[in-house]
Amino acid sequence: MSRIRTILAATDLSDPARQAVARAGLLAAEREAELELLHVAERGLLDDLRALLGQKSSTVTEKLLDDIRSAMQALADEVIPPTQATPAIHLTIGNVLVEIADRADALDASLLVVGAHGAGFVEQALLGSTAERLLRKTRHPLLVVRRPAAGPYRRVLVPVDFSAWSREALRLALEIAPQAEITVLHAYLVPFESKLRLAGVNEGEILQYRAEAQDKARHAMRRMLTALELDPEDVQRVVVHGDAAPSILLQAEKDQTDLIVMGKHGNSPLEELLLGSTTKHVLAESPMDVLTAYR
């Protein structure tokens, strides 16, 4: 049975949001999941409108909300073919981030889908520092869509650090894209490598440390895949030396990746308290769709 049962697509009705709704519809059809479209009318802007219009504000506000409902339905009709999932429409008033997170909780959403860029007051709500707050708020997997949904995901990159977060990311990747080519990537560094040079450790010894770290990572990757009941030969396994975020983006470009799936946090205790720095960097810089898994 599919773990993806309910998908919530938050839309501000901008062009990038159309891509997100189209992807959400496609995923809902593939996984036979329920789909809901959500639009949040910012309360502060409506309050400003009421203050400006005075007694006429109630009529104008109702007309505005009716127009938004109609636009949401038109968007669903335009980007989701009749053969795909028929979405529910939900319009609410409040703070964008709070309402998105609360609605995802109310639905117990298996997946939350947003566009990479928005219009007006939502533009800053889905990326940048506000997106980080959304990721911190929600306990649901979050898919940020950057590209048109031309079809199912075909090439998926899953960066791992062998933590519980990355194991969940791999499970989610297999659920979202069961027919895709999966690449599992681990980027490693020798601890205090630059300081070893300053301490007079010669380059040959450092290269030996690198080889040992690489071998250890390869064994750890095999153990992780086996523990998830995956044949290590069924996925492409890549272990590279370098900082995680640049290595992830470089590998994604090399593989012409459709989707990057990664944990919300990493193995560092500090990253349990903060949004993982690697996840934050990839989310901000990746030209591909990015899905963050919640453990």
N, C-alpha and C positions, 0 to 999 in steps of 0.2 A: 504493500500500500504506500502511495506517495506521501512523503512528509510535507509536501507543499499543498496545503488544503485551502488556504485563504490568502489572496494577494490584495494589498492595498496600494493603489497608485495615486500619489498626491500630485495634483496638477494646478498650475496657475493659468492654464489656457494659452501659454506662449507656444511658439513653434518648437523649441527644444522639449517642452513638456509633451508634445504630440508623440515624439519619439519614445518617450518613457511609457506613455499609455499604450502605444502600439506594441512595445516589448512586453508590457504586463499582460496584454491580451493574448499575445502569442504564447507566453509561458503558461497562462491559465488554461489555454486550449490544450497544450502539450501535457500538462499535469492533471487535467480535468479538475481544476481548482475553481473556487468561487472568486469573483473579481469585484472590487468596489473602487470607484473613482471618488476622490476626495478633493474638494476645494475649500480653502479657508479664506473667508472675507475678513480682512484685518479690522479688528474692532476700532482701533485708533483712527483709521481713515473714515470709517462710518460715523464715528463721533464728530470728527471734523466736519463731515458733510451735514450732519444734523445741526451743528452750531451755525453753519453758513446759511442753511435754508430755512431754519426756524420751523414754522407750522407746516410748511410744505414737505418737510423732510421725510415724514412717514410714507407718503405716497411715492416719493422719488426713491426711497430706500427699497420699498417693496418691488418697485419696477426694476431696480438695479439687480436685486436678488433673483427675480424671475428671469431676467436676461442671462444671468450667470448660469442658472439651471438649464436654460435652453441651450446655451453655448456648450455646457458639459455634455448634454445629450447629443448635440450635433457632432462634437468631437468624438464621442464613442461611436456614433454611426459612421463617421468618416474613416477612422483609422482601424476599427475592429470589424472585420468582415462578419457577415451574419453566421458563417459556419463556425466562428470562434465563440468564446464565452460572452454571454450577455451580462454587462456589468451593472451593478447597482450604483446609484448616484447619491452622493452625500455632500450636502453643502452646510457648512457651519460658520459661526462667527466667533472670533477670538484671536489669540496669539498664534501665529502660524506654527511655530515649533511645538508649542504645548498641545495644540489641537491635533497635529499629526501624530505625536507620540501617544496621546490619550486615545485616539481612534484606533491606532494599531493595537493598543492594549485591549480596548473594548472588543475588537474582533478576534483577539488572539492571533494576529496576522502571522502567517508563516513567512511572508516576504513583504517588505516595504520597498516601493519603487518610486524614484524621483528622477527628474531631469537634471542635467548637469548645470544648466543655466536657466534663469527665469526672467520675468519681466517685472518692472516696478518694485514693489515692496517685497516680493518673494525672491528677487534676484540674489540678494545676499543671504536668503534663508536656507539655501540648499548647498552652498559651497562656502569655502573659506572658513573663518572662525565660527560662523553660525552653524555650518554643517558639522563641525566638530562637536558643537553643543548638541545637535540632533543625534549624532552617534552616541554621545554620552548619555543622552536621555533615554534612547530606545533600547529595549532588550530583544529586538527583532532584527533578523538579517536585513541589511540595507543595500539595495542595488541602485547605483548611480549610473544612469544611461547617458552616453555621449554620442552614440552612433545610431543611424536608422536600423530598425529591426528587419533586415533582409531575409531572415530565416532563423532556424535554431542555431545556437552557438556551436561552432565547429572546432575551434582551437581555444583551449582553456589553460591558463597558467595558474598554478597553485604554489605560491611561495610558502615554505614551511621552516619552522625552527624547532620542530618536534615537540612543541607544547600542546596542551589540550586545545588551545585556540586553533592551532594550525591543523590538528586532526579533525576538528569540526569543520574547518574550511574545506578540507578534502572531501569529507562526507557530503557537504552541501554542493560542491562542484559536481560530484557524481549524480546528485539528485536533479540539479538544474539542467545539466547537459550530459545525459547518460550516453549519447552517441558521439560525443566530442573526443578529439584527440587531447589527452591530458598530459601536460608537462608539470612535473613536480620539481621545484627549484629550491635548493638550499645554498645560501651565500655565507661563507665563513671567513673569519679573520683569526690570525694567531694572536692570542692575548698579549697586549703590550708590545706588539711587533716593532713599532718605531722606537720604543724605549730600549728594546733589546739591542738595536743598532747603536744607540747612544752609549749603552753599557759595554760596547765592544764585542758583542756576539757577531761572529763572521757570517757572511751571506750564505755560506754552505749550510751552516747549522740552522739558520732561519728557514731555508728551503726545506730542510728535513722536517722541521716543525710543521711547516705548511703541508707537506706530504702526509704526515701523521694525522693532522687535523682533517684533511680531505678523506683519508681512509676511514677515520672514525665517523665522519658525517655520512659516508656512503653506507656503512653498516647500520647506522641509526635510521637512515631512510628505509632500508630494506626491512628493518624490524617494525617500523611504523606501518608500512604498507601491508606487511604480513598480519599485524595485529588488527588491521581493518579488513582482513580477509580479501586482500587484493593481491593478485600476482604481480610482483615487481616488474615483470616483463611486459605487462599490459599497459604500462605508462612510460613516458619518456622521463628518465631521471637525470637531472643536471645538478652537479655540485661545482660551484665556482668560488674562487677567492675574490673577495671584495666587499665593500659596504652593501648592505641589503637593498636599500631603495634604488640606487643607480643600477645595481645588477638586475633587479626585477624589471625595471623599465627597459633596459637594454635587451634582456631575453624576450620580453613581450614584443618589442619591435622586430627582433630577429625572426621570431616564430610567426609574425603577423597574427598575433593573438586577438581573439574576439572579446575575451573576458578574462579579467584577473580576479581570483577569489582568494581572500586572505582573512586571517583572524582579526578581530577588533583590537586585540592586544597581542603582545609577544611574550617571550620567556622571561624578560626582565621584571623583577618585583616592582620597579618604578612604573612599568607600563601597565601593571594591574591597577594603579591609581589614576593614571593619565591615559588619554587616547594614545595608542602606540605611535611613536614618532615615525616608524616606517610606514604604517598604514596611513597616517596623515599625509606624509610626503607623496606616496603613490596616488592617493585619492586626489590630491591637488594637481599632480603633474601628468597623470596618465591620460593619453588620448583615447584609450579604450574604456569600455564599460568596466566598472569596478564593483564587486560584491563583497561586503564585509560580513563575516559570519559571527554570530554570537554563540558562546559556549553554553 
